[in-house]
Amino acid sequence: MSARRRVAEQMAEAASAWWGSLGEEERRVARGTTPGADAGDDERRRWFYTPTDYGGLTLHQQRPAQQRAAMRLVASGLSPAGFVTVATTMGLENVLDHAEGFVTMFDRERGRDPGLYYLRVFGEPGGDAPWGWRFGGHHVSLNNLVVGGELVSTTPCFMGADPAVSPLLGGAVNRPLGRVEDLARELVRSLSPDLAERALLHPVAPSDLVTANRSVVSEGDRVIPLTGIWRDPRFPDDVEQSKLQKLSDAIDDATAYGEVDHRAVAWSTTPRGVAGSELDGGQRDLLHALLSTYLDRVPEGVSPMPSYDSEALDAVHLAWAGQTEPGAPHYYRVQGPRLLLEWDNTQRGANHAHSVWRDPGADFGLDVLARHRAEHHA
């Protein structure tokens, strides 16, 4: 049995167990339509990384046994390290609430809430028909699709951390995404002056991920203001909406980006920066290790890391924006065939990290769904 089929079976078993624990009203909230390559599948392709309504059943709406069943499903789609990172990120909501003085609301009872993570299953788990599941909340977005009994898509896969660095007892620090940041910086700082110049997209980092939470990545995509990365266009409460707008404006003002700046870092289907083929042995090892901090978020055998041998690594490009000193605002992009990795750590004094792994041409498994539709519904 292939790893993708084995993981798909584990997902189906976990999803069915969770579904079986739910009542009728809970199922109504937790169920989405069967995945397909058409407009009826639009909701499955909506994803977020702000503390907004992701769609689905929240942990708050579940009893402890149901929560455990839900987290079992989440764990089925992650490596051990990936699951620890997600669980840590969820717990950081309490740390962030403390850092903000326990006052953030976002037009709900508690703005920073470790119970507001949403799970939704699309279609019927198991069998050959397409089905999938989505889990998300602030700084977590996991999107999985199973077709023909095999796990065929795990992107977009987003993980963030706010704070990115927080203190632990004894002088230690908590950095859930520390290696995701440090490996890229070490690689960029190791480049020769000529390569470093070519790797630099812009001396000032953008305020967020350039491709944001778009369902489809397109040529010329640029940063979306914070207010645009929420399910609803605005809060019903005008006071809370004003607070969000003020925060969004402050984030944008910190970078002071104009038209020229946005064009400098805009998404391009042609990779920019320095190619792996131009790196020496040690630098290629760093690039390979950096890829693993994204691609090894999913279970062994599902991760595409084994495919990044010497030849495949040649076509992977790294581009950087901002300063390279630790603690300074910065952004990087890793791009290659069917690969996009983005990282941004600029907000809250460069202590608020975002990272995403995407497959620009096939996020949400749209390529497989299109083939499935042509073969079975012609």
URKA-V427509 format. One record per residue. N is the residue number from 0. SS is DSSP state (h for helix, s for strand, l for the rest). PSI is psi in radians with two decimals (none if undefined). D_CENTER is the distance of its C-alpha to the mean C-alpha in whole Angstrom. Layout:
N|SS|PSI|D_CENTER / N|SS|PSI|D_CENTER
This chain:
0|l|2.31|29 / 1|l|2.74|26 / 2|h|-0.68|23 / 3|h|-0.59|21 / 4|h|-0.69|23 / 5|h|-0.80|24 / 6|h|-0.68|20 / 7|h|-0.69|21 / 8|h|-0.71|24 / 9|h|-0.71|22 / 10|h|-0.77|20 / 11|h|-0.73|22 / 12|h|-0.79|25 / 13|h|-0.71|22 / 14|h|-0.72|21 / 15|h|-0.68|25 / 16|h|-0.75|26 / 17|h|-0.79|24 / 18|h|-0.68|25 / 19|h|-0.35|29 / 20|l|-0.15|28 / 21|l|2.64|27 / 22|l|3.08|30 / 23|h|-0.80|31 / 24|h|-0.66|29 / 25|h|-0.68|26 / 26|h|-0.62|26 / 27|h|-0.69|26 / 28|h|-0.58|23 / 29|h|-0.25|21 / 30|s|2.36|22 / 31|s|2.96|21 / 32|l|2.78|22 / 33|l|2.33|23 / 34|l|2.49|20 / 35|l|2.83|22 / 36|l|0.96|22 / 37|l|-3.11|23 / 38|h|-0.43|23 / 39|h|-0.21|23 / 40|h|0.17|20 / 41|l|-0.69|18 / 42|h|-0.69|17 / 43|h|-0.50|15 / 44|h|0.15|13 / 45|l|2.26|12 / 46|l|2.74|9 / 47|l|2.90|8 / 48|l|0.09|7 / 49|l|2.92|11 / 50|l|1.19|14 / 51|l|3.14|15 / 52|l|1.97|16 / 53|l|-0.35|13 / 54|l|2.14|16 / 55|l|-2.93|18 / 56|s|2.18|20 / 57|s|2.81|19 / 58|h|-0.61|20 / 59|h|-0.56|22 / 60|h|0.08|24 / 61|l|2.60|24 / 62|l|2.82|27 / 63|h|-0.74|26 / 64|h|-0.63|27 / 65|h|-0.67|25 / 66|h|-0.76|22 / 67|h|-0.71|23 / 68|h|-0.66|23 / 69|h|-0.77|19 / 70|h|-0.46|18 / 71|h|-0.71|20 / 72|h|-0.78|18 / 73|h|-0.79|14 / 74|h|-0.51|16 / 75|h|-0.39|17 / 76|l|0.15|14 / 77|l|2.69|13 / 78|l|2.89|15 / 79|h|-0.76|17 / 80|h|-0.66|15 / 81|h|-0.71|12 / 82|h|-0.74|13 / 83|h|-0.72|15 / 84|h|-0.77|12 / 85|h|-0.80|11 / 86|h|-0.67|14 / 87|h|-0.75|15 / 88|h|-0.73|12 / 89|h|-0.73|14 / 90|h|-0.45|17 / 91|h|-0.28|16 / 92|h|-0.64|17 / 93|h|-0.71|20 / 94|h|-0.76|20 / 95|h|-0.71|19 / 96|h|-0.73|22 / 97|h|-0.76|24 / 98|h|-0.54|23 / 99|l|0.06|24 / 100|l|0.34|27 / 101|l|0.77|26 / 102|l|-0.25|26 / 103|l|2.32|23 / 104|l|-0.83|23 / 105|l|0.72|21 / 106|l|0.59|24 / 107|l|3.13|24 / 108|l|-0.65|26 / 109|l|2.13|23 / 110|l|-0.66|20 / 111|l|1.77|19 / 112|l|1.96|19 / 113|l|-0.11|17 / 114|l|-0.11|19 / 115|l|1.08|17 / 116|l|2.31|14 / 117|s|2.41|15 / 118|s|2.33|15 / 119|s|2.37|17 / 120|s|2.32|18 / 121|s|2.10|19 / 122|l|-2.91|23 / 123|l|2.03|25 / 124|l|2.44|23 / 125|l|2.90|25 / 126|l|-2.99|28 / 127|l|-0.29|27 / 128|l|2.59|26 / 129|l|2.44|22 / 130|s|2.85|20 / 131|s|-3.13|17 / 132|s|2.69|15 / 133|s|2.31|12 / 134|s|2.28|11 / 135|s|2.82|9 / 136|s|-2.88|11 / 137|l|2.05|10 / 138|l|0.29|7 / 139|s|2.24|6 / 140|s|1.98|5 / 141|s|2.28|7 / 142|s|2.04|9 / 143|s|2.44|12 / 144|s|2.34|15 / 145|s|2.24|19 / 146|s|2.30|22 / 147|l|0.50|25 / 148|l|0.18|24 / 149|s|2.49|22 / 150|s|2.03|18 / 151|s|-0.24|17 / 152|s|2.41|14 / 153|l|0.29|10 / 154|l|2.67|8 / 155|l|2.57|6 / 156|s|1.86|4 / 157|s|2.37|1 / 158|s|2.35|5 / 159|s|3.12|7 / 160|s|2.17|11 / 161|s|1.89|14 / 162|l|2.60|16 / 163|l|-0.53|15 / 164|l|2.24|19 / 165|s|2.66|21 / 166|s|2.58|24 / 167|l|2.88|26 / 168|h|2.60|29 / 169|h|0.23|31 / 170|h|0.04|30 / 171|l|2.92|26 / 172|s|2.66|23 / 173|s|2.00|20 / 174|l|1.46|17 / 175|l|-0.56|14 / 176|l|0.49|12 / 177|h|-0.81|16 / 178|h|-0.49|16 / 179|h|-0.59|13 / 180|h|-0.85|15 / 181|h|-0.67|18 / 182|h|-0.72|18 / 183|h|-0.74|17 / 184|h|-0.77|20 / 185|h|-0.70|22 / 186|h|-0.83|22 / 187|h|-0.71|23 / 188|h|-0.29|25 / 189|l|-0.15|27 / 190|l|2.63|28 / 191|l|2.78|31 / 192|h|-0.70|32 / 193|h|-0.81|32 / 194|h|-0.63|28 / 195|h|-0.68|27 / 196|h|-0.70|28 / 197|h|-0.47|27 / 198|h|-0.37|23 / 199|s|2.01|23 / 200|s|-0.73|22 / 201|s|2.52|23 / 202|l|-0.30|25 / 203|l|2.25|23 / 204|l|2.55|19 / 205|l|2.86|17 / 206|l|-0.17|16 / 207|l|-3.11|13 / 208|l|2.37|10 / 209|l|-0.70|13 / 210|l|-0.14|11 / 211|l|-2.42|10 / 212|l|0.55|9 / 213|l|2.52|11 / 214|l|-0.58|12 / 215|l|2.32|14 / 216|l|2.31|14 / 217|l|2.71|17 / 218|l|2.30|20 / 219|l|0.04|20 / 220|l|2.50|17 / 221|l|3.00|17 / 222|l|2.38|15 / 223|l|2.30|15 / 224|l|2.69|17 / 225|h|-0.70|16 / 226|h|-0.29|18 / 227|h|-0.02|17 / 228|l|0.90|13 / 229|l|2.73|15 / 230|l|-0.84|16 / 231|l|2.57|20 / 232|l|-0.43|21 / 233|l|2.82|23 / 234|l|2.55|24 / 235|l|-0.57|27 / 236|l|2.04|29 / 237|h|-0.60|30 / 238|h|-0.80|30 / 239|h|-0.64|26 / 240|h|-0.68|25 / 241|h|-0.69|27 / 242|h|-0.76|25 / 243|h|-0.74|22 / 244|h|-0.71|23 / 245|h|-0.74|25 / 246|h|-0.78|22 / 247|h|-0.77|20 / 248|h|-0.68|23 / 249|h|-0.66|23 / 250|h|-0.77|20 / 251|h|-0.70|21 / 252|h|-0.51|25 / 253|h|-0.54|23 / 254|h|-0.40|22 / 255|l|0.73|25 / 256|l|2.37|24 / 257|l|-2.96|26 / 258|h|-0.76|26 / 259|h|-0.71|27 / 260|h|-0.79|24 / 261|h|-0.71|22 / 262|h|-0.58|23 / 263|h|-0.53|23 / 264|h|0.07|19 / 265|l|2.63|19 / 266|l|2.39|17 / 267|l|2.37|19 / 268|l|-0.39|20 / 269|l|2.08|22 / 270|l|2.51|20 / 271|l|2.84|21 / 272|l|-2.62|22 / 273|s|2.31|24 / 274|s|2.65|24 / 275|h|-0.51|24 / 276|h|-0.30|27 / 277|h|-0.02|28 / 278|l|2.69|27 / 279|l|3.13|30 / 280|h|-0.82|29 / 281|h|-0.66|28 / 282|h|-0.63|25 / 283|h|-0.61|24 / 284|h|-0.70|24 / 285|h|-0.74|22 / 286|h|-0.73|19 / 287|h|-0.74|19 / 288|h|-0.65|18 / 289|h|-0.76|16 / 290|h|-0.67|14 / 291|h|-0.46|15 / 292|h|-0.24|12 / 293|h|-0.92|9 / 294|h|-0.40|12 / 295|l|0.32|13 / 296|l|-0.36|11 / 297|l|2.93|12 / 298|l|2.67|16 / 299|l|2.42|19 / 300|l|-0.46|20 / 301|l|-0.60|17 / 302|l|2.37|15 / 303|h|0.12|17 / 304|h|-0.72|18 / 305|h|-0.37|21 / 306|h|-0.23|21 / 307|l|1.20|21 / 308|l|-2.95|24 / 309|h|-0.77|26 / 310|h|-0.78|27 / 311|h|-0.59|23 / 312|h|-0.46|22 / 313|h|-0.61|25 / 314|l|0.03|23 / 315|l|2.23|19 / 316|s|2.52|20 / 317|s|2.27|18 / 318|s|2.60|19 / 319|s|2.61|19 / 320|s|2.47|19 / 321|s|-2.94|21 / 322|l|2.84|23 / 323|l|-0.02|23 / 324|l|2.40|25 / 325|l|2.38|23 / 326|l|-0.13|22 / 327|l|2.62|22 / 328|l|2.38|19 / 329|s|2.86|18 / 330|s|2.54|15 / 331|s|2.82|14 / 332|s|2.30|14 / 333|s|2.21|14 / 334|s|2.42|15 / 335|s|-3.02|18 / 336|l|2.13|19 / 337|l|0.56|16 / 338|s|2.26|13 / 339|s|2.11|11 / 340|s|2.31|9 / 341|s|2.48|9 / 342|s|2.42|10 / 343|s|2.28|12 / 344|s|1.52|14 / 345|l|-0.56|17 / 346|h|2.81|17 / 347|h|0.82|19 / 348|h|0.68|21 / 349|h|0.74|18 / 350|l|0.70|17 / 351|s|1.75|14 / 352|s|2.46|11 / 353|s|2.42|8 / 354|s|2.46|6 / 355|s|2.50|4 / 356|s|2.20|6 / 357|s|2.75|8 / 358|l|1.67|12 / 359|l|-0.57|13 / 360|l|-0.10|16 / 361|l|0.45|15 / 362|h|2.57|12 / 363|h|0.23|12 / 364|h|0.47|16 / 365|h|-0.54|18 / 366|h|-0.76|20 / 367|h|-0.71|21 / 368|h|-0.66|21 / 369|h|-0.74|24 / 370|h|-0.73|26 / 371|h|-0.75|26 / 372|h|-0.73|27 / 373|h|-0.62|30 / 374|h|-0.57|31 / 375|h|-0.22|31 / 376|l|0.40|32 / 377|l|none|34
